[in-house]
Amino acid sequence: MKIDKDTIPINARHWDNWSFVHLGSGIIAGWLIDPIIAFTLLAAYEPIEIFVLSPFLYRRFKIIFGNESWNNALIDIVFNTVGIFIGYNFLRILIEPPFILF
């Protein structure tokens, strides 16, 4: 069976299982990186995921990844931001990070 990426529905849900991954990565980033830099990196990932990674992985390996709407991408950024807040303001106080990247 041939899979055509254009016939696969775009993930337009506001949150999904990946939202927890974004929250967790935001917590770790907020713990190890300055919050402004962490936010910039994690927010910049979303358009790269949609416009670069998703088409490349599908064309090269037929892997469907990042087939999501902008609504989902914006909510992912919100989850990242909440995670950064938790990591910087709470986790960094409870557990001193082993290193700080930036």
HUDA-V902696 format. One line per field, one symbol per residue. burial: 1 if it has 16 or more other ideal C-beta (glycine too) atoms within 10 Angstrom, else 0. A space follows every 10 residues. Layout:
burial->???
This chain:
burial->0000000000 0000000110 0110111111 1110100110 0100110011 0001001100 0000011100 0110111011 1111011100 1100000000 00
